[in-house]
């Protein structure tokens, strides 16, 4: 069976290698046959709950093997998995679950208290399943157990059907559901996974959150090749190093902040890293110090990847051969070259192509480009041209075939691999009675790449402190979105139409730097 859809992964490996290990999690070892059978039980439970083709199911939990049972189970009935960022504030979670029109919601044990807050606000969910004990809802194990022995429903998704719906923040402050089809996923996975050296004997460690394309996409790439996945509930540098040694991990994807944490671990010099073959990194900038240190410590191939949720992750790669800081250090400033099936244009404000070396907005055309934004036709039309080009909102240039990022056309801040849109933070801070006006920008941060900074105009007769405003923001936003620092000004710079001139706010913090992203 050719693997061209999500359900085919577990169907194929469950039949061809039933006793091989699919997932290692804490003290558990899960075979492909067990994963296949448990996903059949999930599919039966979803069908009983009224979930059909292209209906949405949602999940709020950290990394857990049940994610894959839900993913494959929903795929077996051609439903769509919506994994919610568990770091969000409860109102943000409600907005995503309701926007997705999810029929079934799965909630992990760490989020029972969150469920109590959000349940009255849910508008489309008709079934809630809790991973753990609950007096008012089915426990996941009981729910799955009641369907043990269920047959595979045998539904096969079309390539154009949506498989994953991942939410990314929008410039209006509301998250957008990025619809990724089976063709999007496997147009990438079936090309790149073999090039990264994945085989059935590979061991892949999964530490990035599964609500990110870095976590879910990496897992799917590993599993297509029947590699064993070592799953961690969350990022734990001590445990990462232990698992690499104990499980003989060969492949990993990390954001630069994780690499920096690993370099700080006292156990790193004594950890056996000899099985490592490749580390992919991306999602946020990396310093030369961290990259050099990581290459020396791990002694394996490193590849840098650039992409967006809307492009199903990586579309550009800096190959291992280009990681030569001594002889070709200039290449380390680039993202690499587009994959052969990816077309890149650099255009001006009118959409006209620019010459090599000129900075403009990056447009992408690829089989990886999303189907669109869920229930947002206007925003989809604004992002996708009629002939299939996706406007990334990132600015850069191409030189000798290599892509270099220069700035952002949009105002998005990338902090530790998380996307933060200033409008969302500004809207939250404007709810404080002592704030008359506010502009939010990203400023350089050695650990996180960028940190969220707010420039506030105080309301007349008030004297708020940075600490009080940050505390207020934490009541309304996920922690990673909250300002790490606040400064005050008499008035914000605006253009004639009233738009805040973000570049003027950023300039003092980025003075002397070649790029306006860190």
VEXDREN-2710 file (C-alpha; in Angstrom, 1 decimal):
% VEXDREN-2710
k/r/px/py/pz
1/UNK/0.0/0.0/0.0
2/UNK/1.3/3.4/-1.0
3/UNK/1.3/5.8/1.9
4/UNK/-0.4/9.0/0.7
5/UNK/-2.8/9.7/3.6
6/UNK/-2.5/9.7/7.4
7/UNK/-4.5/6.6/8.0
8/UNK/-2.4/4.6/5.6
9/UNK/0.6/5.0/7.9
10/UNK/-0.8/2.9/10.7
11/UNK/-2.7/0.6/8.4
12/UNK/0.5/-0.2/6.5
13/UNK/2.8/-0.7/9.4
14/UNK/0.2/-2.4/11.5
15/UNK/-0.1/-5.1/8.8
16/UNK/3.5/-5.3/7.7
17/UNK/5.4/-4.9/11.0
18/UNK/2.9/-5.5/13.8
19/UNK/5.4/-6.3/16.5
20/UNK/7.8/-3.5/15.8
21/UNK/7.9/-0.5/18.2
22/UNK/6.0/2.6/17.0
23/UNK/6.2/4.8/20.1
24/UNK/8.2/4.8/23.3
25/UNK/6.7/7.0/26.0
26/UNK/7.9/7.1/29.6
27/UNK/7.9/3.4/30.6
28/UNK/5.5/2.3/27.8
29/UNK/6.3/0.7/24.5
30/UNK/3.6/0.7/21.9
31/UNK/3.7/-1.5/18.8
32/UNK/2.3/-0.7/15.4
33/UNK/-0.4/-3.4/15.9
34/UNK/-1.5/-1.9/19.2
35/UNK/-1.6/1.6/17.7
36/UNK/-3.6/0.3/14.7
37/UNK/-6.1/-1.5/16.9
38/UNK/-6.5/1.4/19.4
39/UNK/-7.0/3.8/16.5
40/UNK/-9.8/1.5/15.3
41/UNK/-11.4/1.8/18.7
42/UNK/-11.1/5.6/18.5
43/UNK/-12.6/5.6/15.0
44/UNK/-15.6/3.6/16.3
45/UNK/-16.1/6.0/19.3
46/UNK/-16.0/9.0/17.0
47/UNK/-18.5/7.4/14.6
48/UNK/-20.8/6.7/17.6
49/UNK/-20.4/10.4/18.6
50/UNK/-21.6/11.5/15.1
51/UNK/-18.3/12.4/13.7
52/UNK/-18.1/11.9/9.9
53/UNK/-16.0/12.9/6.9
54/UNK/-14.3/16.3/7.4
55/UNK/-15.8/16.9/10.8
56/UNK/-13.4/18.3/13.3
57/UNK/-12.2/16.8/16.6
58/UNK/-10.2/18.9/19.1
59/UNK/-7.6/18.0/21.7
60/UNK/-6.1/20.0/24.6
61/UNK/-3.1/18.2/26.1
62/UNK/0.7/18.0/26.2
63/UNK/2.5/15.4/24.1
64/UNK/1.0/12.0/24.8
65/UNK/0.6/8.7/22.8
66/UNK/-3.2/9.2/22.7
67/UNK/-2.6/12.0/20.2
68/UNK/-1.6/9.5/17.6
69/UNK/-4.5/7.2/18.5
70/UNK/-6.8/10.2/17.9
71/UNK/-4.9/11.3/14.8
72/UNK/-5.1/7.9/13.1
73/UNK/-8.6/7.2/14.4
74/UNK/-10.0/10.4/13.1
75/UNK/-8.1/9.8/9.8
76/UNK/-9.8/6.4/9.5
77/UNK/-13.2/8.2/9.3
78/UNK/-11.7/11.0/7.3
79/UNK/-12.2/13.5/10.1
80/UNK/-9.8/16.4/10.9
81/UNK/-7.6/16.7/14.0
82/UNK/-7.4/20.1/15.7
83/UNK/-4.7/20.1/18.3
84/UNK/-5.1/23.2/20.5
85/UNK/-2.1/25.1/21.9
86/UNK/-2.2/24.1/25.6
87/UNK/-0.2/27.2/26.5
88/UNK/-3.1/29.5/25.6
89/UNK/-5.3/31.2/28.1
90/UNK/-8.8/29.6/28.5
91/UNK/-10.6/32.3/26.4
92/UNK/-8.2/31.6/23.6
93/UNK/-8.8/27.9/23.7
94/UNK/-12.6/28.4/23.6
95/UNK/-12.2/30.6/20.5
96/UNK/-10.3/27.9/18.7
97/UNK/-12.5/25.0/19.7
98/UNK/-15.6/26.9/18.7
99/UNK/-14.1/28.3/15.5
100/UNK/-13.2/24.8/14.4
101/UNK/-16.7/23.6/15.1
102/UNK/-15.3/20.5/16.8
103/UNK/-17.8/17.9/17.7
104/UNK/-15.6/15.9/20.2
105/UNK/-13.1/17.4/22.6
106/UNK/-10.3/15.4/24.3
107/UNK/-8.8/17.0/27.4
108/UNK/-5.6/15.9/29.1
109/UNK/-5.2/15.4/32.9
110/UNK/-3.3/18.7/33.3
111/UNK/-6.2/20.6/32.0
112/UNK/-9.2/19.4/33.9
113/UNK/-9.4/22.8/35.7
114/UNK/-9.3/24.5/32.3
115/UNK/-12.2/22.4/31.1
116/UNK/-14.3/23.5/34.1
117/UNK/-13.8/27.1/32.9
118/UNK/-14.4/26.6/29.2
119/UNK/-17.1/24.0/29.1
120/UNK/-20.0/26.4/29.5
121/UNK/-18.7/28.4/26.5
122/UNK/-18.4/25.6/24.1
123/UNK/-20.9/25.8/21.3
124/UNK/-20.4/22.8/19.0
125/UNK/-18.9/20.1/21.2
126/UNK/-21.3/17.3/21.9
127/UNK/-18.9/14.9/23.5
128/UNK/-16.0/15.4/25.9
129/UNK/-13.5/12.7/26.8
130/UNK/-11.0/13.2/29.6
131/UNK/-7.6/11.6/29.8
132/UNK/-7.8/10.8/33.5
133/UNK/-10.6/10.6/36.0
134/UNK/-13.7/12.8/35.7
135/UNK/-17.1/12.6/37.5
136/UNK/-19.0/14.1/34.6
137/UNK/-17.2/12.8/31.5
138/UNK/-16.0/9.5/30.0
139/UNK/-12.4/8.7/30.8
140/UNK/-10.3/8.1/27.7
141/UNK/-9.3/4.5/28.7
142/UNK/-12.9/3.6/29.4
143/UNK/-14.1/5.2/26.2
144/UNK/-11.4/3.4/24.1
145/UNK/-11.9/0.1/26.1
146/UNK/-15.6/0.0/25.2
147/UNK/-14.6/-0.2/21.5
148/UNK/-11.8/-2.7/21.8
149/UNK/-11.9/-5.1/18.9
150/UNK/-13.7/-2.6/16.5
151/UNK/-12.9/-3.1/12.9
152/UNK/-11.2/-0.5/10.7
153/UNK/-14.0/1.5/9.1
154/UNK/-12.0/1.4/5.9
155/UNK/-12.6/5.0/4.8
156/UNK/-9.9/6.4/2.5
157/UNK/-9.4/10.1/2.4
158/UNK/-9.0/12.0/-0.9
159/UNK/-5.7/13.8/-1.3
160/UNK/-7.5/17.1/-1.2
161/UNK/-9.3/16.4/2.1
162/UNK/-8.0/18.2/5.2
163/UNK/-6.0/16.1/7.6
164/UNK/-4.8/18.6/10.1
165/UNK/-6.1/22.0/11.1
166/UNK/-3.4/24.0/12.9
167/UNK/-4.1/27.4/14.3
168/UNK/-1.8/30.3/13.8
169/UNK/-2.3/33.8/15.2
170/UNK/-3.8/36.4/12.9
171/UNK/-2.9/40.1/12.5
172/UNK/-6.4/40.9/13.6
173/UNK/-5.7/39.2/16.9
174/UNK/-7.8/36.1/16.3
175/UNK/-6.2/32.7/15.4
176/UNK/-6.7/31.3/11.9
177/UNK/-7.2/27.6/11.2
178/UNK/-4.7/26.5/8.6
179/UNK/-6.1/23.6/6.6
180/UNK/-3.4/21.1/5.6
181/UNK/-4.5/18.4/3.3
182/UNK/-3.1/14.9/2.9
183/UNK/-1.5/16.0/-0.3
184/UNK/0.1/18.9/1.5
185/UNK/1.6/16.6/4.2
186/UNK/2.7/13.8/1.9
187/UNK/4.0/16.1/-0.8
188/UNK/6.5/17.1/1.8
189/UNK/7.0/13.9/3.9
190/UNK/7.5/11.4/1.0
191/UNK/10.2/13.7/-0.5
192/UNK/12.1/14.9/2.6
193/UNK/12.0/12.0/5.0
194/UNK/14.2/9.7/2.9
195/UNK/16.6/12.6/2.3
196/UNK/17.0/13.1/6.0
197/UNK/18.1/9.5/6.2
198/UNK/15.0/8.1/7.9
199/UNK/14.6/4.3/7.6
200/UNK/12.7/1.7/9.5
201/UNK/15.7/1.3/11.8
202/UNK/15.8/5.0/12.7
203/UNK/14.9/6.3/16.1
204/UNK/13.3/9.8/16.2
205/UNK/12.9/11.9/19.3
206/UNK/9.8/14.0/19.4
207/UNK/10.0/16.9/22.0
208/UNK/8.4/19.8/20.1
209/UNK/4.7/20.3/20.9
210/UNK/2.3/18.4/18.6
211/UNK/0.1/21.4/18.1
212/UNK/3.0/22.8/16.0
213/UNK/3.9/21.7/12.6
214/UNK/7.4/21.1/13.9
215/UNK/6.0/18.4/16.3
216/UNK/3.2/16.9/14.2
217/UNK/5.0/17.2/10.9
218/UNK/8.2/15.7/12.2
219/UNK/6.3/12.8/13.8
220/UNK/4.5/12.0/10.6
221/UNK/7.7/12.1/8.6
222/UNK/9.3/9.7/11.1
223/UNK/6.3/7.3/11.1
224/UNK/5.9/7.2/7.4
225/UNK/9.3/5.6/7.3
226/UNK/8.4/3.3/10.2
227/UNK/11.0/4.9/12.5
228/UNK/10.5/4.4/16.2
229/UNK/9.3/7.6/17.9
230/UNK/10.6/8.5/21.3
231/UNK/7.9/10.8/22.6
232/UNK/8.5/13.3/25.5
233/UNK/5.5/15.0/27.1
234/UNK/7.3/18.3/27.0
235/UNK/10.8/19.8/26.6
236/UNK/13.0/18.5/29.4
237/UNK/16.7/18.9/28.7
238/UNK/17.8/16.3/31.2
239/UNK/15.4/13.7/29.9
240/UNK/16.2/14.5/26.3
241/UNK/19.9/13.6/26.8
242/UNK/18.9/10.5/28.8
243/UNK/16.6/9.3/26.1
244/UNK/19.1/10.0/23.3
245/UNK/21.5/7.7/25.1
246/UNK/19.1/5.0/26.4
247/UNK/17.0/4.7/23.2
248/UNK/19.9/5.3/20.8
249/UNK/18.2/8.2/19.0
250/UNK/19.3/8.9/15.5
251/UNK/17.2/11.9/14.4
252/UNK/15.8/15.0/16.2
253/UNK/14.3/18.4/15.5
254/UNK/14.9/21.2/17.9
255/UNK/14.3/25.0/18.1
256/UNK/17.5/26.9/18.8
257/UNK/16.4/27.6/22.4
258/UNK/16.3/23.9/23.1
259/UNK/19.8/23.5/21.7
260/UNK/21.0/26.3/23.9
261/UNK/19.4/24.6/27.0
262/UNK/21.1/21.3/26.0
263/UNK/24.5/22.9/25.8
264/UNK/24.1/24.2/29.4
265/UNK/23.4/20.7/30.8
266/UNK/26.2/19.4/33.0
267/UNK/25.5/15.8/31.8
268/UNK/26.1/16.7/28.1
269/UNK/29.9/15.9/28.1
270/UNK/29.3/12.4/29.6
271/UNK/26.2/11.5/27.5
272/UNK/26.7/9.0/24.7
273/UNK/25.6/10.9/21.5
274/UNK/27.3/8.6/19.1
275/UNK/24.0/7.3/17.5
276/UNK/22.9/10.7/16.4
277/UNK/22.8/11.1/12.6
278/UNK/20.9/14.3/12.0
279/UNK/19.5/17.3/13.8
280/UNK/17.1/19.7/12.0
281/UNK/16.6/23.1/13.5
282/UNK/14.5/26.1/12.7
283/UNK/11.4/28.1/13.8
284/UNK/13.5/30.9/15.2
285/UNK/17.0/32.3/14.7
286/UNK/20.2/30.7/16.1
287/UNK/23.4/32.3/17.2
288/UNK/26.7/31.2/15.8
289/UNK/27.9/30.3/19.3
290/UNK/25.0/27.9/19.8
291/UNK/25.3/26.4/16.4
292/UNK/29.0/25.8/16.7
293/UNK/28.6/24.4/20.2
294/UNK/25.8/22.1/19.1
295/UNK/27.7/20.8/16.0
296/UNK/30.8/20.1/18.2
297/UNK/28.8/18.4/21.0
298/UNK/26.5/16.2/18.8
299/UNK/29.0/15.5/16.0
300/UNK/26.2/14.7/13.5
301/UNK/24.7/16.4/10.5
302/UNK/22.8/19.6/11.0
303/UNK/20.2/21.0/8.6
304/UNK/18.4/24.3/9.0
305/UNK/14.8/24.6/7.8
306/UNK/12.6/27.5/7.0
307/UNK/8.8/27.4/6.5
308/UNK/5.5/28.3/7.9
309/UNK/2.4/26.5/9.1
310/UNK/0.7/27.5/5.9
311/UNK/3.5/25.7/3.9
312/UNK/3.2/22.5/5.9
313/UNK/6.5/23.4/7.5
314/UNK/9.9/23.4/5.8
315/UNK/10.1/24.7/2.2
316/UNK/13.8/25.8/2.3
317/UNK/16.7/23.9/3.7
318/UNK/20.4/24.7/4.4
319/UNK/22.0/21.4/3.9
320/UNK/24.5/19.8/6.2
321/UNK/27.3/20.4/3.6
322/UNK/26.6/24.1/3.9
323/UNK/27.2/24.1/7.6
324/UNK/30.9/25.2/7.4
325/UNK/31.4/28.0/9.8
326/UNK/35.2/28.2/9.2
327/UNK/35.2/28.2/5.4
328/UNK/31.8/29.5/4.4
329/UNK/30.4/31.4/7.4
330/UNK/28.2/33.7/5.2
331/UNK/26.0/30.7/4.3
332/UNK/25.0/30.3/7.9
333/UNK/23.1/33.6/7.6
334/UNK/20.9/32.1/4.9
335/UNK/18.0/29.7/5.2
336/UNK/19.4/27.6/2.4
337/UNK/17.8/26.7/-0.9
338/UNK/14.2/25.9/-1.8
339/UNK/13.4/22.3/-2.2
340/UNK/13.2/21.3/-5.9
341/UNK/9.4/21.2/-5.9
342/UNK/9.2/24.7/-4.3
343/UNK/9.1/27.9/-6.3
344/UNK/10.1/31.2/-4.6
345/UNK/9.5/34.7/-5.9
346/UNK/10.7/38.0/-4.3
347/UNK/8.3/40.8/-5.2
348/UNK/7.7/44.5/-4.5
349/UNK/4.6/46.1/-3.1
350/UNK/2.9/45.7/-6.5
351/UNK/3.7/42.0/-6.8
352/UNK/6.4/42.6/-9.5
353/UNK/9.5/40.4/-9.4
354/UNK/12.7/41.9/-8.1
355/UNK/16.2/41.2/-9.2
356/UNK/18.6/38.9/-7.3
357/UNK/19.8/40.6/-4.1
358/UNK/16.9/43.0/-3.9
359/UNK/14.7/42.8/-0.8
360/UNK/11.0/42.1/-1.2
361/UNK/8.2/39.9/0.1
362/UNK/8.7/36.2/-0.4
363/UNK/6.0/34.4/-2.3
364/UNK/5.8/30.6/-2.4
365/UNK/4.2/28.1/-4.8
366/UNK/4.4/24.4/-3.8
367/UNK/2.3/21.3/-3.3
368/UNK/2.9/22.0/0.4
369/UNK/0.9/25.3/0.4
370/UNK/-2.3/25.1/2.5
371/UNK/-5.8/24.6/1.2
372/UNK/-6.7/27.9/2.9
373/UNK/-7.9/29.3/6.2
374/UNK/-10.9/27.6/7.7
375/UNK/-14.1/29.7/7.3
376/UNK/-12.1/32.8/6.4
377/UNK/-12.5/33.3/2.6
378/UNK/-11.4/36.9/2.7
379/UNK/-8.1/36.1/4.5
380/UNK/-7.5/33.1/2.3
381/UNK/-8.0/35.3/-0.8
382/UNK/-5.6/37.9/0.6
383/UNK/-2.9/35.3/1.3
384/UNK/-3.2/33.2/-1.9
385/UNK/-3.2/34.5/-5.4
386/UNK/-5.5/33.1/-8.1
387/UNK/-2.6/31.2/-9.6
388/UNK/-1.5/29.6/-6.4
389/UNK/1.2/31.8/-4.9
390/UNK/1.2/32.1/-1.1
391/UNK/2.3/35.5/0.3
392/UNK/4.5/34.7/3.3
393/UNK/4.6/38.2/4.8
394/UNK/8.4/37.6/5.3
395/UNK/10.9/39.8/3.5
396/UNK/14.2/38.7/2.1
397/UNK/16.3/38.3/-1.0
398/UNK/17.9/35.5/-3.0
399/UNK/21.6/35.4/-3.7
400/UNK/23.3/32.6/-5.6
401/UNK/20.2/30.4/-5.1
402/UNK/20.3/30.9/-1.3
403/UNK/17.4/32.6/0.5
404/UNK/18.2/35.2/3.1
405/UNK/15.6/36.6/5.5
406/UNK/15.8/40.3/6.0
407/UNK/12.8/41.6/7.8
408/UNK/9.0/41.0/8.2
409/UNK/6.4/42.5/6.0
410/UNK/3.9/41.7/8.7
411/UNK/4.6/42.6/12.3
412/UNK/4.8/39.1/13.6
413/UNK/7.3/38.4/16.5
414/UNK/8.9/35.0/16.7
415/UNK/9.9/34.3/20.3
416/UNK/11.4/30.9/21.1
417/UNK/9.7/29.4/18.1
418/UNK/6.3/30.8/19.0
419/UNK/4.5/33.2/16.7
420/UNK/3.2/36.3/18.5
421/UNK/1.1/39.0/16.6
422/UNK/1.4/42.4/18.2
423/UNK/-2.3/43.2/17.5
424/UNK/-3.3/40.5/19.8
425/UNK/-1.1/41.8/22.6
426/UNK/-2.2/45.4/22.0
427/UNK/-5.8/44.5/22.2
428/UNK/-5.3/42.8/25.5
429/UNK/-3.3/45.8/27.0
430/UNK/-5.9/48.3/25.7
431/UNK/-8.3/46.7/28.1
432/UNK/-6.4/48.1/31.1
433/UNK/-7.9/51.4/32.3
434/UNK/-4.4/53.0/32.7
435/UNK/-3.5/52.5/29.0
436/UNK/-4.4/55.2/26.5
437/UNK/-2.4/53.8/23.6
438/UNK/0.1/51.0/23.0
439/UNK/2.4/49.6/20.3
440/UNK/4.0/46.2/20.5
441/UNK/7.2/45.1/18.8
442/UNK/9.8/42.4/19.0
443/UNK/13.2/43.4/20.4
444/UNK/16.5/41.3/20.4
445/UNK/16.8/38.6/23.0
446/UNK/19.8/36.3/23.2
447/UNK/17.9/33.3/24.5
448/UNK/14.6/33.6/22.6
449/UNK/15.6/35.4/19.5
450/UNK/13.0/38.1/20.0
451/UNK/11.1/39.2/23.1
452/UNK/7.8/41.0/23.2
453/UNK/8.1/44.7/24.2
454/UNK/5.2/47.1/24.6
455/UNK/5.5/50.9/24.3
456/UNK/2.7/52.4/26.3
457/UNK/1.0/55.8/26.5
458/UNK/-0.4/56.2/29.9
459/UNK/-4.0/57.3/30.4
460/UNK/-4.3/60.8/31.8
461/UNK/-3.9/61.0/35.6
462/UNK/-2.6/57.4/35.9
463/UNK/0.9/56.0/36.6
464/UNK/0.9/52.3/35.9
465/UNK/4.1/50.2/36.4
466/UNK/5.5/47.8/33.9
467/UNK/4.9/45.0/36.4
468/UNK/1.2/45.8/36.8
469/UNK/0.6/45.9/33.0
470/UNK/2.5/42.6/32.5
471/UNK/0.4/41.0/35.3
472/UNK/-2.7/42.3/33.6
473/UNK/-1.7/40.8/30.3
474/UNK/-1.1/37.4/31.9
475/UNK/-4.7/37.3/32.9
476/UNK/-5.8/37.5/29.2
477/UNK/-3.0/36.0/27.2
478/UNK/-0.7/32.9/27.1
479/UNK/2.6/33.6/28.9
480/UNK/4.7/33.5/25.7
481/UNK/2.6/36.3/24.3
482/UNK/2.9/38.7/27.3
483/UNK/5.4/41.6/27.2
484/UNK/8.7/40.8/28.8
485/UNK/9.3/44.5/29.1
486/UNK/7.4/47.8/28.9
487/UNK/8.5/51.3/28.2
488/UNK/6.5/54.5/28.3
489/UNK/6.1/57.4/25.8
490/UNK/4.1/60.5/25.4
491/UNK/2.7/59.5/21.9
492/UNK/3.2/56.7/19.4
493/UNK/4.5/57.5/15.9
494/UNK/1.7/57.0/13.3
495/UNK/1.3/57.6/9.6
496/UNK/-1.5/59.8/8.2
497/UNK/-4.0/56.9/8.2
498/UNK/-3.4/56.3/11.9
499/UNK/-1.3/53.1/11.6
500/UNK/1.5/52.8/14.2
501/UNK/4.9/53.1/12.6
502/UNK/6.4/49.9/14.1
503/UNK/9.7/50.4/12.4
504/UNK/10.2/53.6/14.3
505/UNK/9.4/51.8/17.6
506/UNK/11.8/49.0/16.7
507/UNK/14.8/51.1/15.5
508/UNK/16.4/52.0/18.9
509/UNK/16.5/48.3/19.8
510/UNK/17.9/47.1/16.5
511/UNK/20.4/49.8/15.8
512/UNK/23.6/48.5/14.4
513/UNK/22.2/45.2/13.4
514/UNK/22.2/44.1/9.7
515/UNK/18.9/42.4/10.0
516/UNK/15.7/43.5/11.6
517/UNK/15.0/40.0/12.9
518/UNK/17.2/38.3/15.3
END
